[in-house]
Amino acid sequence: MEIGTIFTLDQYAEAYAYAVANNCIIEEIEPEGSTRRYQIVAIPEPTEYEKAQARIAELKALLDSKDYWTSKRADGEYSEEEWAEKVAIRKAWRAEINELELVVDNTQENI
């Protein structure tokens, strides 16, 4: 088995094992007569749009998960220097989100 292999239902288990081991998918293709046929297909690389969307979600989750920093700051648990470091990190994440949103805006019409 390899990427591009066309097979029938009786070979599905073997093809499935190959697909799982090699990060592929199986697609059903046009039947030949009454016989169902399948093909091993490589998973396409994510588009720039998809990559940007995923990274934006990751950064927003990081920002949300670090809200406890604000609580610790309010309780006086960070020095000015420590707090400045936390603020710089959050600003960098937001700046990256802004850049990625431009990528999303510029690639959105291509999806």
N, C-alpha and C positions, 0 to 999 in steps of 0.2 A: 504494500500500500504506500501511496505517496500523494502529495497534493496534486489534484487533477484527476485522480483515479475515479473512474465511473464504475459503479457496482450495483448489484441487485440486493434485495432484502435478505437473501441467504448469506450475504457477506457483511451484513450490517454490524454485527458484533465485533468482527475484526477491524472494520473501518472505524467504528466508534472508539475502540481502544487506541488506534493510531491517532485519531483526531484529538483525544484527550491528552495523550502523551506529547503531541506536537503543536498544541495550541491552535487547532483548526476547528472548522465547523463542517457539518454535513448539510448539504442542501438537496432537496428533491428536484430532479430535473424532468424534462419532458419524458413521459413514458414511451417505451418502444413497443408498440402494439398494446398488449394488455399487461406488460411487465413494468412495474414501477422501477425507476432508476434513481440513483443518488450519486452525488459527487462530493469528494473531499475538497474543501475550499479553505484557503488561508484566510485568517481573520484580517480584514483590511486595517492598515494603520489609521489611527484616529486623525481626523482633519485638524487643521489649525484652530478652527472654531471649537471643536470638541475638546481639544487640549486646553484652550483658554477657559472654556466653561468649567472644566474639571478643576483647574488650578484656582479659579475664582472661588468655587465652592470650598476648596481646601483652605484657602486664606481666610474666608469669612468664618469658617468653623474655628480656625485658630484664634481669630479675633474674639469670637463669642466665648471660647473656652478660657480666654485670658481675662475675662471680666473680673475674676477674683482678685487680679492685681489691683484694680481700683478699690476694692474693699479693703485689701491689706494696706494700701496707701492711706485710705481714710482713717484706718486704725493706727496709723503712725508706724507701720512695720517696715517701711522702706526709707532709707536716707534719700536726700535730694539726688545724690549721684546714682543710686540704684533706680530711683524713679525715672530719672532722665534716660537711663538705658532702656527701661521698659517702654517709655514713650517713643523712643527712637525706633525700636523694633516694630511697634504698632504702626508708626508713620510709614515705615518701609513696606509693611504689608499692604497698607491702604494705597500707597503709590503704585505698587505692583498691580493691585486690583484695577486701578485707574488705567494703567497701560494695557492690561488684558482686556478691559472693556472696549478699548479702541480696536483691538484685534477682533473681538466679537462683532462690533458694529461694522467693521470693514469686510468681514467674511460672511456675515449673516445672509446677504443676498445670494451667496454662492451655494447655499445648502438646499 
